[in-house]
Amino acid sequence: MRLPGYVMAELIVAGALTAGGGAGVVYGVRHVRATLAAHSVAATAASSGPLPARDDLSNLPDLRVGLESSGTFLGMSDELLLARVRTQPIVRFKLNHGGSSISFRVEFADGSRAAWKPTQTNSQTVPRKEIAAYRLNRLLGLNAVPPAAPRAVSRDELFSHLHPDSLESLPRIKAETIFGSNGETLGTASYWIPVIKDSGFDKPDGQKQVQAWLSQGEPLPEQASMARQVSDLIVFDFLTSNPDRYSGGNMKMSPDGTQLFYMDNTMSFFVDPEGPAKNREVLLRTQRFSRGLYEALDRVTAPTLERALAQEAGAPYEILTPAEIAGVVGRRLVVHQYIDSLIAQFGARNVLVFP
C-alpha cells in the first residue's frame, strides 16, 4: 500500500516517536527516544531558515569512481553493468505490470536488460532515489542493490520502441510520463536481475522466522548467511527511510534462496531523521547485527555522502538533496546508538553475531 503521508514527510519533520518494538527490546528504547528527540529539536531549528549551501567539493576526490570500480553484482563488476545501462542502445520497452508506478523492462542491443523508470506524475516514485540506494549500498560494503544510473530517453525513442503488448497502455504512459521541453524524460536504469522469487520474509510466517533468527535468547540460526542479509536489510531500510518493503512483493531473492535483493527503492530517502513508524518498529525488534555493517556506519557522514552521491554528468539533478542527506545521517546515528545500547546489555559477541 502506498502511503501519501510519507510524501509530506519530505517537507516537514515529524515531532513524535511512535512507540515500536516487541518483548525483549525495552532496554535501549529509552536511549533511542532521547536520540530521536534531540534530532527533532535540531530539525525544527533548522527548518526556521533556509538550508545552508553545500561546500565546494570540486577539490575532493570523486568517490563515485571508486564505488563503481570496487563493487560486484551477481559475479559481474558494477563498472561493466553500469556501462551497459548507461550507453547500450535500447531496442525495446515493455511496461511492467502490477505496480502503481510507470516502470519498464528495457532490452538492449547486446541482449542485456534493465529496469527503467522515467520521471512521472506518481510523486511517490522518484527514480533518482534508486541510484542513491545503489550508491549507499556500496558505501556500506553491501552488494544487494542492482547497479543503477541516470538514463534519459526521448519521447520518440520510447514510443517507437514500445513492445506490442504494451501498446494498450500507451494512453497511461503518455499521461503519467513527464517529458521536458527538449522532448526527453530523465529516468533511472537498473540492471535487470534475470530470475527472482519471493522470499516470503514479508509474510507472517516469514516475519516470525526472522524474529527468531534475530532475537537474543534464541539459538543462532543455521541459515546464518540469510539471517545476516535480512538484518542488513532492516538497517539499510531504516537508513533509506523506505516504508514500502513490507507492502507486498518487495522482498525478493535468488532462485536458490542464497541471496536477498534490495529492490524497489524509489519510495525512500525522506527527510525525517526518525524514519517511518514501520521501519522503527522492525529495527527495534532486531537484536542481532553484522559487525561489518556496524563498523561501516561510521562512513555515513554528510561529506562522504555528498561525494558518493555527486551529480552525474548528463543528469541535471542532485542524486539526493542536502535535506535528504541530513536525514540519512540522522538515522545512521539512531541505528548506531540503538546497537550500542544492545551491546551494553548483551555484550558485543551476542549482538554482532554476523561477520
N, C-alpha and C positions, 0 to 999 in steps of 0.2 A: 504494500500500500504506500502510495506517495503521500507525504505529509507536508501540506502547504506551510505549516508553521515554521519549518526549518528554512524556508526561503526568507522569511522575516528575520531569522537569526543571523543572516549575513549583514543586516543593517543595524541591529541592536544587540546588546549583551544581556542575556538573561541574568537576573539577580539572585534567584534562589536555587539551591541544590535540591533536586528531587531525590529523596532517600532511596538508596538502592542496596542490593546485596542480600545474601541469604545467611543462614546459620553458619557460624564459624568465621565470619569476616567482620564481626563487630569491631575487633581490635584493628586499629588503623583507620577506620572510617572517620573518627574524630579528627585525625591529622589531615585527612583528605578534605574534610569540611573546612578546616581552617585555611588550608591552601586555596581552596576554591573561593572562599570569602575574600581572601587577600587579592586574588585575581579580579574578582568582581569590582572591588574598590578601585583597583588600578585602571580597569577598563572604563569604569564610569568617569574617572577623572580624565582619561584620555579622550573620551567622547565629547568633552566640553569644548574641544578645539580641533582644528584640522590635524590630520595625521602628519607627522614630520616627514620631510623629504628623505628619500634614500641617500645614503652616502655615495660618493662617486666610486664605482667599483672598477673603473677602467684599468687601474694598475694592479688588480688582483688576478691571480691565475684563473683560467677558465675551467672550473671544476667539472663542467658538463663533459669536456673531452675525456677526463679521467673516468667519469661514470660510464660513458659509452664503451670505453675500451677495456673495462675491467669486469663487466658482467657477462653472464651467460643465461640463456633461457632454453630449456629442453636440449641442452648439449650444444647449442649454437651461440655464437658470440652476439652480444647485443649490437655491436657495430654492424655486423652483417645484416641482421634483421631490420635495424633502423634504416640502413641504406635502401633496403627493398621498399619499406613502407613510405619512404620519402620520395623516391625517384622512379620506381618501376612504372612503366606506362600501364594505365588502367584499361582493361578490355571489357569489364562487366561490373555493374552494380546490381545487387539483388537485395531487396528490402527484407530485413529480419522481422519476423512477426512475433507477437507475444509480449511486447513491452509497450510502455506508454510513450516512448521517445522514438524519434526517427533514427534508425541505425541500419547500416548496410553491410553485407558481406561483399568485399571487393576482390575481384580476380585480376591478377597482374599478368603481364605478357610472358613472364618467365614461369608461370604456373603456380606461383605462391599466392597467398591470400592475406587479407587484412580485414579487421572490423573497422568501419569508418563511420563516424558520427559528425554531421555538419552542425554549424551554428543554427539554432532552431528556436521556435516560439515557446517550446517547453522550457520554462525557466529553471526547472529542477534538473535539467540535463545540461551541464556545462562542459563541453568536450575538453577544454584545456586542463580540467582537473584530472583527467585520465593520465595526462603527461606528468602532472605533479605527483600523482600516486606512484607512477613508474619510477620517477627520479628519487623520491623519498624512500621507496622500497630498496633501491640500490644503495642509497646512502646508509641505510641501516644494515647493509650486508645481506639482504634477502634477495631471492630471485623468483618471487611468486607472482609478480605483476608483469604481464607481457609488455615488451618494449613498445613505446608509443611516441609519436612525433606529430607535429603540425602537418596538415596536408590540405592545401587549397584546391578546390575543384570549381570549374566554371559551370554555369547553368547548361550550356550546350553540351559539355562533356558528360554531365550527369544524365541528362535526358536522352542523349543519343546512344548511351551505353547501358541503358536500363534493361534489365533482364525481362523477357516477355512475361514471366509470371508476376512481375511487379507493376506492369502497366496499369492494372486495375486500381492501383494505389496512387497513380500519378496525381490526381487532384489533391490528395492529402499531402504528398511530397511537396507539391508546389505551394500549398497553403502554409506549411509548417517550416520549410527550409528558408532561412534568411540569406538573401544574396545582397552583396554590396553594389554600389553604383558602377563598379567595374564588371559586374556580372559574375563575380566569384563568391563562394561561401567558404569561410575558414573552418576547417574541421580538424579532427584528430584521427589518425590511422594507427591502429594497434595490431601487432602480429596476431594472426588468426590461429588459435590452437586447434589442430586438426580434429581431435576426438576428446570429448569431455563427458563426464557423467555427474549426476547429483551425488554429493557426499552424504546427504541426509542429516548433517550436523545442525541444520536449522529446523529440524522436525523435533517433536517432543522426545522421542526415544534417543535421537542423536544428541540432543542437549543434555539428557540425563547421563549419557555415556561420557560426554565431555566433562560434565561436572565431577564425575567420579575420577576421571583422569587428572583433573587439575585442582583437587581439594586436598588439604592437609588431612592426615589420618587415614587416607585411602592407600591401598597398595600402589606402588609405582606401576604404571601401565606397561604391558608387554609391547603395545604399539607406541613405543616412545617417540619414534620419528613423527608420526602423525599427531600425537598429543602435543609435541613441540610446535608443529606447524599451526595447530589451532590456537595455542597460546599466543604465538607470534601474531596471528591474525587478529586476535582480540586487542592486543596492544596497538597494532597498526590501525585498526578501525577507530580506536579511540583517538589516536594522533590525527587521523584524517577527518575525524568527526563525520563518519559515514553511518547514518541511521538505516540504510537500505539493505544491509547484509541479511537481515532476518525477515525481509518482506516476502520471501519465497523465491526459490530457484537461483539465489545468488551465492551459493557455496558449492562450487564445482571442483572436481578433482580429476586426476588422470584415470584412464580406464582400469589400470591395475591397482588403483587405490593407494598409491605411494606418494603422490604429490598433490597438495592443495593449491588451487589457483585463486589469487585475489583479483577477481574480475569485477567489472561494472562499478567504477569509482567516480562516475560523473556527478553523483549527488553527494558531495563531500566538501571538506575544507571550509566549513562555516567558521565565522569569526569568534564564536563563543568559546572561551578557554575552558569551560566546564564540560563541553561536549553534550550531545543529546542524551536524554534520560536512559534510553535503551542501552547505549554504549557504556554509560556509567554503571548501570546495573550488571551488565555482563563482566565488566572489568572487576568490580568489587566482589564478584563471586569467584574470581580466579585467584589461586594461591600458589601456582607453580609456573615458573617462567624460565626462559632461556638466558643463561649467563651472557652469551654473546650479544643478544639483543639488549639486555640490561646495560651492558657496557657501551653499546653503540648509541644509546640515548644521549650520551654526552656530546655527540656530533650534531645534535639537533639544536642549533643556535641560529639566531637571525642572520648573522653574516654568512654562515655556511649555507643556509637555505637560499639566501639571495644569490649566491654563486651557483648552487646546484639547479636553481630554477631560473637561471638567466634567460632573458628573452632570446628567442632563436631567430636567426636571420630569416627573413621572409614571413615572419609571424608578428604582425604589428599589435601584439598584446603581451601583457605580463602573464607568465605561467601561473603565478599567484600574486595577489596584491599584497602590499605591506601589512594590511589588517589581517589577511588570511595567514600570512607567515607568522604574525604575532600570535594568532590563535593556536597554531601548531606548537610553538614554543611554550605557550602557557599550558597546553595539555600534556606536553612532554614532562614538565615539572610535576604535574599532578601524578602521572604514572610513576615517575621516579620516587616521589615521596611515599606513594602507596606501597610500592615494593619494599622500600626501606623500612616501612613500619612492619611489614610481614617478616622481614629479616630480623628485626629487633625481637620479635616474638618467637619465631620458629627456628631461627638460625639460617645462615646463607645456604648451607648444603641441603636444607629441606625446602627452600624456596626456589633457588636457582638450580633446579634438578636437571635441566636440559643443557646441552652444550651451547 
